[in-house]
Amino acid sequence: MKATSSFNKTLLALTLTAGMAATVLADNNINPQNFSTTIDNPFFPLVPNTTYVYVGTTEGSVARDEFAVTRRTKLILGVTCREVRDRGYVDGVLTEDTLDWFAQDTEGNVWYFGEDTKELDANGNVISTEGSWQAGVDGAQPGVIMKAKPRVGDTYQQEFSAGVAEDMATVLALNKTVNVPFGTFKGCLETEEITPLKVGEINRFYASGVGFIQSVALKGDRERLELVTILQTK
């Protein structure tokens, strides 16, 4: 379906103007008809019943992350979003359990509509929900988690809930070769992610046709994750 003029204005911020990278911040003028739960962006595909498994380290401890694309959906700002359950383990103990919500627009950009995150203690008790947000609640706005046609220098807002979630990403390269346990990938997208809410810088790498394959924290928390397998169930 053809995008409305207001929707086009929102996406206009995704383009490069006069050779300068634009910063993307989604607005509230969202037309649900321009979105789908079919997410096939080559750098961020979300196929239901697919689980991405990552291993690595965080602050010297063994880390494992399971990013499971479910068949469940959630309606946010009138947009039907795909739900992903993301579980993080440290030394074998579940420490974070998060639900993320995504949708793809007609141009192929993948939007991030919020997350419900729970930090857990060793007994499975919820000790914090810091970082949770949902577009349309308390002024929060959806962000763009992956552009349809990323270009070096592009900077975009991935999430925006003032004082809660303000991650931004900048495209650094489109030609990286990355080795992870799952394989060796060429032509990878590299982004740098920062947030004004805390000191830190994370470089993430995405392989076309696969998605996120590696992250390395360069500042702040010491963390590294790499894709080890992709599980698919019926």
C-alpha positions in Angstrom: 0.0 0.0 0.0 1.2 3.4 -0.9 2.6 5.4 2.1 0.7 8.5 3.2 2.4 11.9 2.9 2.8 12.2 6.6 4.4 8.7 6.7 6.8 9.8 3.9 7.8 12.8 6.0 8.7 10.5 8.8 10.9 8.4 6.5 12.4 11.5 4.9 14.7 11.6 7.9 16.1 8.3 6.9 17.7 9.7 3.8 21.0 11.5 3.3 20.8 15.1 2.4 23.6 17.1 0.8 26.0 14.3 1.7 25.4 14.6 5.4 23.9 11.8 7.6 20.5 12.6 9.0 19.5 11.7 12.5 16.2 9.7 12.6 13.6 10.2 15.2 10.2 8.7 14.6 7.2 10.9 15.0 3.8 10.0 16.3 2.1 10.1 12.9 2.1 6.3 12.4 -0.3 4.7 9.8 -0.9 1.1 10.8 -1.6 0.2 7.2 2.0 0.8 6.3 3.3 -1.9 8.6 3.5 -5.7 8.6 4.6 -8.5 10.9 6.4 -10.0 7.9 9.9 -8.9 8.6 12.3 -9.8 5.9 14.9 -7.1 5.9 18.1 -9.0 5.0 20.0 -7.5 7.9 17.3 -8.1 10.4 15.0 -11.0 9.4 12.5 -12.2 12.0 11.0 -15.5 11.0 8.6 -17.0 13.5 9.8 -20.1 15.4 13.4 -19.1 14.8 15.8 -18.8 17.8 19.2 -17.2 17.5 21.7 -18.4 20.1 24.7 -16.3 21.1 27.5 -17.0 23.6 30.4 -14.8 24.9 31.4 -13.0 28.0 30.1 -10.2 30.1 32.3 -8.6 32.8 34.4 -11.8 32.9 31.5 -14.2 33.2 30.1 -16.6 30.7 27.2 -15.1 28.8 24.5 -16.7 26.7 21.6 -15.0 24.9 18.6 -16.6 23.2 16.6 -14.4 20.8 13.4 -16.3 20.0 11.1 -15.0 17.3 7.6 -16.0 18.4 4.3 -16.3 16.5 2.7 -13.9 19.1 1.9 -10.3 18.2 1.0 -7.2 20.1 -1.0 -4.2 19.0 0.8 -0.9 19.6 -0.4 2.5 18.2 -2.7 0.4 16.0 0.3 -1.4 14.5 0.4 -5.2 14.8 4.0 -6.0 16.0 5.9 -9.2 16.0 6.9 -10.3 19.5 10.4 -11.6 20.3 11.4 -13.1 23.6 15.1 -12.3 24.5 16.6 -14.2 27.4 20.0 -13.5 28.8 22.0 -15.9 31.0 25.2 -15.3 33.0 27.1 -18.3 34.2 24.1 -20.4 33.3 21.6 -18.4 35.4 18.7 -16.5 33.7 19.3 -12.8 34.6 17.2 -11.0 32.1 13.9 -11.9 30.3 12.6 -9.4 27.8 9.8 -9.1 25.3 10.5 -6.9 22.2 8.1 -5.7 19.6 9.0 -5.0 15.9 7.2 -4.3 12.7 8.4 -3.6 9.1 7.1 -0.8 7.0 6.4 -0.9 3.3 9.9 0.5 2.4 11.6 -2.4 4.3 12.7 -0.4 7.4 12.3 -2.4 10.7 10.8 -0.4 13.5 11.1 -1.0 17.2 7.9 -0.4 19.2 9.0 -1.2 22.7 10.1 -3.7 25.2 9.0 -5.3 28.5 12.2 -6.2 30.3 12.7 -7.9 33.6 16.0 -8.3 35.5 16.0 -11.4 37.7 17.9 -12.5 40.8 19.4 -16.0 41.2 16.0 -17.3 42.5 14.1 -15.9 39.5 12.6 -13.0 41.3 12.1 -9.8 39.4 14.3 -7.1 40.8 14.1 -4.4 38.2 12.1 -3.5 35.1 14.4 -0.6 34.2 14.5 0.0 30.5 10.9 -1.0 29.7 9.0 1.2 27.4 6.2 1.1 24.8 5.5 3.5 22.0 2.6 5.8 22.7 2.9 5.5 26.5 4.3 8.4 28.5 5.5 10.2 25.3 7.6 7.2 24.1 8.0 6.9 20.3 8.9 4.0 18.0 12.4 4.0 16.6 14.1 2.3 13.6 16.1 -0.8 14.5 17.3 -1.5 11.0 17.1 0.6 7.8 16.0 -0.8 4.5 19.0 0.6 2.7 21.7 1.5 5.3 24.5 3.7 4.1 27.8 4.6 5.8 27.3 7.6 8.0 23.6 7.2 8.6 22.6 7.9 12.2 19.2 6.9 13.5 17.2 6.7 16.7 16.5 3.1 17.6 14.2 3.8 20.6 13.0 6.9 22.4 11.5 7.1 25.8 13.0 10.1 27.5 15.3 9.1 30.4 14.4 5.4 29.9 15.5 4.2 26.4 17.4 6.5 24.0 19.7 4.2 22.0 21.0 5.5 18.7 23.0 3.7 15.9 25.5 4.9 13.3 26.4 2.9 10.2 30.2 2.5 10.2 30.8 0.0 7.3 29.1 -2.3 4.8 32.0 -4.4 3.8 33.2 -6.2 7.0 34.3 -9.8 7.1 33.3 -11.4 10.5 34.2 -14.8 11.9 31.8 -16.3 14.5 31.2 -19.9 15.6 28.2 -20.1 13.2 30.4 -19.3 10.2 32.4 -16.6 8.3 30.4 -13.8 6.7 31.5 -11.2 4.1 29.9 -7.9 3.3 28.7 -7.4 6.9 27.0 -4.2 8.2 28.8 -2.7 11.2 27.0 -0.2 13.4 28.0 1.7 16.5 25.4 2.1 19.2 25.4 4.6 22.0 23.0 6.1 24.5 23.1 9.4 26.3 21.8 7.6 29.4 25.1 5.9 30.3 28.8 5.6 29.3 29.2 2.9 26.7 29.7 2.0 23.1 28.8 -1.2 21.4 29.7 -2.2 17.8 27.3 -4.7 16.2 27.7 -6.7 13.1 24.9 -8.0 10.8 25.2 -10.5 8.0 22.8 -10.3 5.0 20.3 -13.1 5.1 21.2 -14.0 8.7 20.9 -10.9 10.8 22.8 -9.9 14.0 25.9 -12.1 14.4 28.3 -10.3 16.8 28.6 -7.5 19.3 31.6 -6.0 21.0 31.4 -3.4 23.8 34.3 -1.0 23.3 33.4 1.3 26.2 31.6 0.8 29.4 30.5 -2.7 30.2 32.9 -5.5 29.0 30.9 -7.7 26.8 31.2 -9.7 23.7 28.5 -12.0 22.0 28.8 -14.2 18.9 26.2 -16.2 17.0 26.7 -20.0 17.6 23.6 -21.5 16.1 20.1 -20.8 14.7 17.3 -23.1 15.8 14.1 -23.6 13.9 11.0 -25.3 15.2 7.6 -26.0 13.6 
